[in-house]
Structure formats: C-alpha cells, structure tokens
Amino acid sequence: MHQIDAVDLFCGAGGLTAGLLKTGIAVRAGYDIDRNCEFAYRENNGAEFIAESVEVTTIEDVAAWYRPNRIKLLAGCAPCQPFSTYNQGRDTSTDRKWPLLYSFEKLIKGVKPELVTMENVPDVTKHLVYHDFVKSLKVANYHIWEGTIHCVDYGLPQLRRRHVLLASLLGPITMIPKTHDKAVSVEEAIGHLPKLAAGECDPNDTLHRAATLSSTNLKRIMLSKPGGTWRDWPESLRADCHRKASGQTYASVYGRMRGDQPGPTMTTLCYGFGNGRFGHYDMAQNRAISLREAATLQAFPPDYKFMPPDQITFKTVGRMIGNAVPVRLGEIIGLSIQRHLEETTQGQRVDSGQT
C-alpha cells in the first residue's frame, strides 16, 4: 500500500471515504455543507468533518490536511442534481450547485495534488462545466481516464450507472477491470435481514425500519408482483396520475423489486413505496425497503450509523443514503489508484535499471 492522504469534497455521509479507507488510503477530512452528515461521517470514518461549501473553502485550508512526503489525493463528487436526467428541459443555469465543479477546479489548481477523482451522473458529460473541468486538468498536465461505470460489474447490487474520472500527474491511470461476471441480486444482499411489516422497526437495529403505508397502498402492494407494475392492479386501485397519458410510461412507480436481480438505483426517496421500484421483493413483506436495506444496497457496512438512534428520520437518512457514493464504488476507485501507483513505481524501477 502506498502512503496516500486524501481530502473528500462534497463528502456527504461518507460513502466515498469509507470505500477509500478500505483500500488503505488515509482520508484526512471531508467537506460538506449539510450538517446532518457530520455525525455519520465522523462516527464511522474517524476523519474530520468541515461544514462549509467548497465555494468558500480556501486552497490553504485544504493543503494543510496533507502530511509531508505523502501522495495527495483530492476527491470531489459534486451534487448531481443540475446534471440529472430528471432536470432535462428545465433551466438549471441558476442552480447554486452549478458552479461547484469550478470551485473544485480552483482547489485542484492551488493544491496541485498528484491524484484527483470525481464521479457524477452520466449526463454530466453533456454540460460545458464538465468539459471546462477536464480541459483545465489537461492544461495542468494530468493524465486522465473517464468513463461510465455500470456498478453491477463491480458487485454493487443495484442498476446504478455513474460517470467516473481519474486523473494523475504521475502517469497514465485507468479503472480496474470489472470484478463480477454475475450480478449480485437483491436477495443475496438483503435477504438475511429480519422480516418487517410496514411501519415496523427492528428492535436490534434502529435503522432497519420501514415506512408506514396507507390502507390504499397496503392493498396495492399486496397485489404487486416482484418486477410487475401497477397495471397488475384492478382499475379501482390505480392512481390518478396513471390514468393520464403522461403517466402511462412510469411503470416502475409503486413496483416491487425482483429478488433474483439487482435493485434499482437508490434515490433520496428510496424508502417510499410510491417513489419508484422500492417495494420489497418478498411477497410476505408488504412494505417498501427499510433504511438499512437501502444502505446495504449502497454497500454501507451493516453497522454504519447515520444518526443517533433517537434522531433518525426517513427524510434525513434517506437523503444521505440516496446522495451517497456507493461504498463499493469508492473501494473500486481506491483499488484503481493503488494499482496505478504500483504500476508507476514498477515502471520507475525498470527505467532506472532496478529489479
């Protein structure tokens, strides 16, 4: 393992940090504007949490986290909302999150880390701010790898796609090849967790709790098949939005997952039956997935704490889980960096005539 110090910008609840730590990278600090993330970040990762926007973070403050004679990694996974397909057709140019990649770029220019990584939704590549960001790295002599990652190829049990960029001043860098030929299924990931009814909480795990359901939604989920749609319901149970032509294409809303397949992309509302295909795959469990199950599908460890037990709310913790970089993706990024440094070191040995 190479001695690497990292700073995680837009760290959220610590998904990327947790993944990097698993590969021996010392994450010194995380920055995020959401103070609700502080407990989770500090409690699970042992790193400092700075509650401020990167728009006001100084080059000197970030540089101070790196220790002498360590390789510097600066990670920045800016909020994806301005680049998401959900915003296509809407003017996002006034979104205050829009300039954050430029703030990240400013810090890279000032700190000059040997390594940089960022990830976002695939549609980030459709926007000028991203191409300006990449251009600035090239001008600064970074070697760049960029591409869309299918997370199932690396063992994450959900159909999540993310755009990842790796950059290095030390030489060419790439992501490691895919690690899984067979996708990990939802049942393999969460099937061991205790069964719950809607509105119940596991007495041994305060995060393994399921949201309540209205009497109508309880009838709907009881008639929902794994992988099926609301079209399986009688006409009397169909929502008003599905009766309109505009709602006919939203087949996965109010859907159950399939246990033998990866789950859908976890979102900030993944705990709600009506917010996507978030119904539990087990026909004996008529509910949406619990917060713990959502966190597990994001590859968080089973003992990961998001808030003190008496402060947990679905809205706050759901947002942290859905916004997080999956821990497994963070681990894959870390492994790619470690392999890159090993290859670079070996190349230097060969060039110098060492064996």
Wavefront OBJ file of the C-alpha trace (Angstrom):
o trace
v 0.000 0.000 0.000
v 1.256 3.455 -0.901
v 1.056 6.289 1.592
v -1.773 8.452 0.335
v -3.541 11.295 2.123
v -6.966 12.250 0.788
v -9.476 15.057 1.237
v -13.081 14.313 0.270
v -15.025 17.317 -1.006
v -18.841 17.002 -1.042
v -18.318 14.056 1.328
v -21.923 13.614 2.459
v -22.381 10.729 4.869
v -19.039 9.255 3.867
v -19.659 6.630 1.170
v -16.582 7.500 -0.889
v -14.449 7.981 2.212
v -15.484 4.579 3.615
v -14.575 2.914 0.322
v -11.189 4.644 0.076
v -10.360 3.710 3.675
v -10.885 0.038 2.809
v -8.019 0.288 0.306
v -5.521 1.833 2.711
v -5.974 5.465 1.677
v -5.892 7.802 4.683
v -8.821 10.189 4.303
v -7.951 13.135 6.496
v -11.057 15.279 6.165
v -14.386 15.676 4.443
v -16.153 18.884 3.426
v -19.911 19.213 3.027
v -22.498 21.927 3.517
v -25.054 19.514 5.021
v -24.514 19.463 8.790
v -26.804 16.441 9.098
v -23.972 14.374 7.618
v -21.454 15.257 10.330
v -22.433 12.526 12.778
v -22.254 9.759 10.162
v -19.019 10.996 8.666
v -17.141 11.329 11.955
v -18.667 8.331 13.737
v -17.861 5.764 11.041
v -14.715 7.046 9.394
v -12.622 8.724 12.058
v -11.980 11.728 9.815
v -12.653 15.403 10.418
v -15.824 16.970 9.035
v -15.840 20.593 7.928
v -19.323 22.041 7.448
v -18.802 24.569 4.680
v -19.273 24.955 0.955
v -16.297 24.458 -1.339
v -17.170 27.857 -2.758
v -15.622 29.416 0.359
v -13.021 26.742 1.148
v -9.505 28.083 0.696
v -6.564 26.443 -1.008
v -4.537 26.880 2.185
v -7.133 25.080 4.301
v -7.233 22.047 2.002
v -3.457 21.910 1.562
v -2.964 21.866 5.332
v -4.544 18.401 5.629
v -1.762 16.711 3.660
v 1.243 15.446 5.593
v 4.832 15.714 4.314
v 6.079 13.007 1.955
v 2.590 11.672 1.252
v 0.898 11.353 -2.124
v -2.022 13.781 -2.262
v -5.482 12.729 -3.476
v -8.279 15.283 -3.853
v -11.735 13.808 -4.400
v -14.783 15.811 -5.364
v -18.194 14.317 -6.086
v -20.268 17.432 -6.667
v -24.069 17.254 -6.211
v -25.566 15.711 -9.331
v -28.949 17.466 -9.434
v -28.052 20.048 -12.116
v -26.802 17.258 -14.413
v -29.528 14.687 -13.788
v -31.908 13.455 -16.468
v -34.725 14.458 -14.098
v -33.841 18.072 -14.925
v -33.773 17.758 -18.694
v -35.847 20.532 -20.176
v -35.549 22.683 -17.060
v -33.209 25.671 -16.902
v -30.617 24.708 -14.288
v -28.213 27.527 -15.090
v -29.337 29.397 -11.970
v -28.977 26.351 -9.690
v -26.470 27.302 -6.995
v -24.911 23.829 -7.302
v -23.945 24.524 -10.922
v -20.617 26.340 -10.264
v -19.330 23.780 -7.756
v -17.158 21.992 -10.309
v -15.438 25.315 -10.977
v -14.755 25.639 -7.247
v -13.310 22.116 -7.275
v -11.159 23.108 -10.257
v -9.840 26.138 -8.344
v -8.763 23.959 -5.424
v -7.012 21.483 -7.728
v -5.027 24.283 -9.358
v -3.978 25.628 -5.978
v -3.238 22.399 -4.107
v -1.727 20.531 -7.090
v -2.497 17.012 -5.796
v -0.826 14.144 -7.586
v -4.209 12.398 -7.860
v -7.769 13.589 -8.500
v -11.060 11.733 -8.732
v -14.643 12.801 -9.293
v -17.894 10.979 -10.036
v -21.345 12.091 -11.107
v -24.341 11.041 -13.167
v -23.505 10.050 -16.774
v -25.246 13.153 -18.134
v -22.609 15.393 -16.558
v -20.685 14.973 -19.820
v -23.410 16.885 -21.681
v -22.564 20.137 -19.890
v -19.951 22.794 -20.566
v -18.840 22.989 -16.937
v -17.636 19.373 -17.091
v -15.666 19.893 -20.297
v -14.106 23.044 -18.843
v -13.117 20.971 -15.823
v -11.460 18.264 -17.943
v -9.702 20.857 -20.091
v -8.215 22.514 -17.025
v -6.815 19.165 -15.847
v -5.218 18.542 -19.232
v -3.651 22.012 -19.241
v -2.212 21.184 -15.804
v -0.585 18.030 -17.307
v -2.836 15.454 -15.671
v -3.256 12.060 -17.334
v -6.999 11.401 -17.435
v -9.256 8.369 -17.562
v -13.008 8.922 -17.767
v -15.936 6.658 -18.428
v -19.366 5.447 -17.369
v -19.317 2.667 -14.793
v -22.022 0.016 -14.535
v -21.869 -0.657 -10.824
v -23.207 -4.205 -11.171
v -19.911 -5.050 -12.919
v -18.170 -4.383 -9.611
v -20.505 -6.230 -7.267
v -22.946 -3.490 -6.281
v -26.472 -4.977 -6.115
v -28.205 -2.138 -7.946
v -28.528 -0.917 -11.527
v -26.582 2.253 -10.885
v -24.538 3.952 -13.605
v -22.021 6.662 -12.720
v -19.517 8.707 -14.656
v -16.071 8.448 -13.074
v -12.945 10.480 -13.730
v -9.452 9.592 -12.513
v -6.513 11.942 -13.046
v -2.831 11.635 -12.194
v 0.303 13.726 -12.565
v 2.390 10.556 -12.218
v 1.420 8.757 -15.413
v -1.466 7.074 -17.269
v -4.251 5.823 -14.990
v -7.310 3.613 -15.575
v -10.090 1.946 -13.643
v -9.510 -1.675 -12.770
v -11.369 -4.242 -14.931
v -14.789 -5.364 -13.791
v -14.711 -7.739 -10.844
v -18.036 -9.552 -11.251
v -19.313 -11.507 -14.255
v -22.519 -12.339 -12.397
v -24.568 -9.577 -10.831
v -25.252 -9.637 -7.093
v -29.001 -9.871 -6.539
v -31.195 -8.008 -4.090
v -31.959 -11.215 -2.210
v -28.254 -12.008 -1.866
v -27.667 -8.525 -0.456
v -30.599 -8.064 1.954
v -32.303 -11.449 2.243
v -30.643 -12.164 5.593
v -32.198 -9.155 7.329
v -35.103 -9.698 9.745
v -38.582 -9.524 8.254
v -40.654 -6.413 8.904
v -44.166 -5.158 8.313
v -44.883 -1.625 7.133
v -44.264 0.813 9.971
v -42.169 -1.641 11.983
v -38.616 -1.227 13.303
v -36.168 -3.990 14.181
v -35.563 -3.739 17.952
v -31.906 -4.668 17.396
v -31.233 -2.154 14.612
v -32.893 1.257 14.678
v -32.043 1.807 11.005
v -33.875 -1.327 9.917
v -37.237 0.408 9.892
v -39.930 0.526 7.218
v -42.215 3.428 6.425
v -45.924 3.142 7.124
v -48.408 2.563 4.317
v -51.892 3.945 3.856
v -54.705 1.409 3.615
v -54.849 2.010 -0.154
v -51.125 1.493 -0.635
v -51.231 -1.622 1.519
v -53.861 -3.060 -0.845
v -51.712 -2.028 -3.806
v -48.519 -3.679 -2.597
v -50.351 -6.870 -1.643
v -51.379 -7.134 -5.295
v -47.950 -6.167 -6.642
v -45.717 -8.878 -8.077
v -41.894 -8.758 -7.987
v -40.887 -6.994 -11.201
v -44.511 -6.208 -12.003
v -46.277 -2.875 -12.418
v -49.370 -1.012 -11.290
v -51.062 -2.441 -14.374
v -51.446 -5.645 -12.332
v -53.923 -3.862 -10.051
v -57.666 -3.553 -10.592
v -58.751 -0.254 -12.088
v -60.142 0.933 -8.760
v -56.672 0.957 -7.140
v -54.814 2.780 -9.886
v -53.530 6.246 -9.050
v -54.977 9.266 -10.844
v -51.598 10.038 -12.419
v -51.537 6.608 -14.088
v -54.890 7.225 -15.713
v -53.394 10.096 -17.679
v -51.433 9.575 -20.889
v -48.407 11.274 -19.302
v -48.307 8.681 -16.536
v -48.558 5.557 -18.658
v -44.782 5.195 -19.058
v -43.946 5.268 -15.325
v -44.297 1.529 -14.896
v -41.818 1.132 -12.044
v -43.575 3.553 -9.688
v -45.308 1.545 -6.957
v -43.314 -1.513 -8.025
v -41.716 -4.396 -6.162
v -38.091 -5.283 -6.774
v -37.161 -8.728 -8.021
v -35.156 -10.749 -5.547
v -33.163 -12.552 -8.251
v -31.941 -9.352 -9.907
v -30.041 -6.208 -8.840
v -32.168 -3.429 -7.405
v -32.895 -0.065 -9.000
v -30.731 2.981 -8.374
v -31.168 4.113 -4.786
v -32.556 7.646 -4.584
v -33.196 10.047 -1.730
v -36.784 8.740 -1.551
v -35.922 5.044 -1.743
v -37.830 4.285 1.465
v -41.190 5.122 -0.154
v -43.286 2.526 -1.999
v -44.744 5.172 -4.320
v -41.390 6.723 -5.257
v -40.082 4.034 -7.603
v -39.482 0.300 -7.642
v -38.765 0.232 -3.927
v -41.296 -2.356 -2.776
v -39.723 -5.333 -1.003
v -39.279 -8.373 -3.259
v -40.655 -10.809 -0.657
v -44.417 -11.211 -1.108
v -44.639 -11.937 2.630
v -43.322 -8.456 3.401
v -45.809 -5.870 2.200
v -43.719 -2.727 2.532
v -41.048 -0.585 0.955
v -37.435 -1.399 1.737
v -36.101 -0.231 5.075
v -33.413 2.397 5.548
v -30.932 -0.354 6.466
v -31.793 -2.307 3.330
v -31.290 0.803 1.205
v -27.933 1.427 2.899
v -26.936 -2.200 2.291
v -27.779 -1.865 -1.403
v -25.413 1.127 -1.351
v -22.757 -1.204 0.156
v -22.602 0.525 3.531
v -21.380 -1.852 6.273
v -24.130 -3.410 8.441
v -23.102 -1.356 11.477
v -22.861 2.015 9.684
v -24.514 4.709 11.807
v -26.193 7.650 10.072
v -27.721 9.483 13.038
v -28.129 8.930 16.783
v -30.964 6.404 17.281
v -33.360 8.970 18.763
v -32.869 11.381 15.850
v -33.409 9.090 12.845
v -35.985 10.312 10.328
v -36.805 8.770 6.964
v -36.386 12.040 5.100
v -32.964 12.949 6.508
v -31.378 9.499 6.444
v -32.976 8.636 3.100
v -31.386 11.730 1.604
v -27.966 10.780 2.984
v -28.216 7.232 1.630
v -29.524 8.210 -1.793
v -26.984 11.001 -2.262
v -24.014 8.876 -1.183
v -21.308 7.494 -3.400
v -21.768 3.728 -3.007
v -19.069 2.409 -0.695
v -18.170 -0.292 -3.207
v -17.592 2.319 -5.921
v -15.317 4.226 -3.544
v -13.422 1.000 -2.920
v -13.038 0.342 -6.655
v -11.705 3.877 -7.157
v -9.235 3.304 -4.312
v -8.087 -0.025 -5.755
v -7.614 1.619 -9.156
v -5.444 4.303 -7.566
v -3.368 1.759 -5.655
v -2.829 -0.299 -8.812
v -1.849 2.841 -10.721
v 0.760 3.758 -8.120
v 2.158 0.225 -8.108
v 2.452 0.226 -11.904
v 4.052 3.666 -11.822
v 6.556 2.524 -9.206
v 7.398 -0.595 -11.189
v 7.881 1.486 -14.318
v 10.262 3.802 -12.494
v 12.268 0.799 -11.279
v 12.560 -0.543 -14.810
v 13.583 2.855 -16.176
v 16.295 3.159 -13.537
v 17.573 -0.347 -14.169
v 16.425 -1.722 -10.782
v 14.996 -5.208 -10.449
l 1 2 3 4 5 6 7 8 9 10 11 12 13 14 15 16 17 18 19 20 21 22 23 24 25 26 27 28 29 30 31 32 33 34 35 36 37 38 39 40 41 42 43 44 45 46 47 48 49 50 51 52 53 54 55 56 57 58 59 60 61 62 63 64 65 66 67 68 69 70 71 72 73 74 75 76 77 78 79 80 81 82 83 84 85 86 87 88 89 90 91 92 93 94 95 96 97 98 99 100 101 102 103 104 105 106 107 108 109 110 111 112 113 114 115 116 117 118 119 120 121 122 123 124 125 126 127 128 129 130 131 132 133 134 135 136 137 138 139 140 141 142 143 144 145 146 147 148 149 150 151 152 153 154 155 156 157 158 159 160 161 162 163 164 165 166 167 168 169 170 171 172 173 174 175 176 177 178 179 180 181 182 183 184 185 186 187 188 189 190 191 192 193 194 195 196 197 198 199 200 201 202 203 204 205 206 207 208 209 210 211 212 213 214 215 216 217 218 219 220 221 222 223 224 225 226 227 228 229 230 231 232 233 234 235 236 237 238 239 240 241 242 243 244 245 246 247 248 249 250 251 252 253 254 255 256 257 258 259 260 261 262 263 264 265 266 267 268 269 270 271 272 273 274 275 276 277 278 279 280 281 282 283 284 285 286 287 288 289 290 291 292 293 294 295 296 297 298 299 300 301 302 303 304 305 306 307 308 309 310 311 312 313 314 315 316 317 318 319 320 321 322 323 324 325 326 327 328 329 330 331 332 333 334 335 336 337 338 339 340 341 342 343 344 345 346 347 348 349 350 351 352 353 354 355
